[in-house]
Amino acid sequence: MKYVCEVCGWVYDEEAGYPDGGIAPGTKWEDVPEDFECPLCSVGKDQFVEE
């Protein structure tokens, strides 16, 4: 699954994870920490929608 930031369009891909942010490849969106912020625009996890 992929989740896209509604503000800037950055995409979180569960398969790729976000290693630069300490999130391993294969990490499900529900397992991403609640305090996660978009690396481009800094909005919270609640601003992401399923792609």
C-alpha positions as CSV (number, residue, x, y, z in Angstrom):
1,M,0.0,0.0,0.0
2,K,1.0,3.6,-0.6
3,Y,-0.1,6.7,1.4
4,V,0.1,10.2,0.0
5,C,0.4,13.5,1.8
6,E,-2.6,15.6,1.0
7,V,-0.6,18.8,1.5
8,C,2.5,18.2,-0.7
9,G,2.1,14.9,-2.4
10,W,5.0,13.0,-0.8
11,V,4.3,9.3,-0.9
12,Y,4.9,6.7,1.8
13,D,5.3,3.3,0.2
14,E,5.1,0.4,2.7
15,E,7.3,-1.7,0.6
16,A,10.1,0.9,0.5
17,G,9.6,2.2,4.1
18,Y,11.4,5.5,4.9
19,P,15.0,4.4,5.9
20,D,16.2,8.0,6.1
21,G,13.6,8.5,8.8
22,G,14.3,5.3,10.6
23,I,11.3,3.3,9.2
24,A,12.4,0.0,7.8
25,P,11.2,-1.3,4.4
26,G,8.1,-3.4,4.8
27,T,6.7,-1.3,7.7
28,K,2.9,-1.1,7.5
29,W,1.4,2.4,7.7
30,E,-0.4,1.4,10.9
31,D,3.0,0.6,12.4
32,V,4.5,3.9,11.5
33,P,4.8,5.9,14.8
34,E,1.8,8.3,15.5
35,D,4.2,11.2,15.8
36,F,5.5,10.7,12.2
37,E,5.7,13.9,10.2
38,C,5.9,14.3,6.4
39,P,9.6,14.7,5.5
40,L,8.8,17.5,3.0
41,C,6.1,19.6,4.6
42,S,6.1,18.4,8.3
43,V,2.3,17.7,8.6
44,G,1.2,14.8,10.7
45,K,0.2,11.3,9.8
46,D,-3.5,12.3,9.8
47,Q,-2.9,14.3,6.6
48,F,-2.1,11.2,4.6
49,V,-4.6,9.2,2.6
50,E,-4.5,5.8,0.9
51,E,-3.4,6.1,-2.7
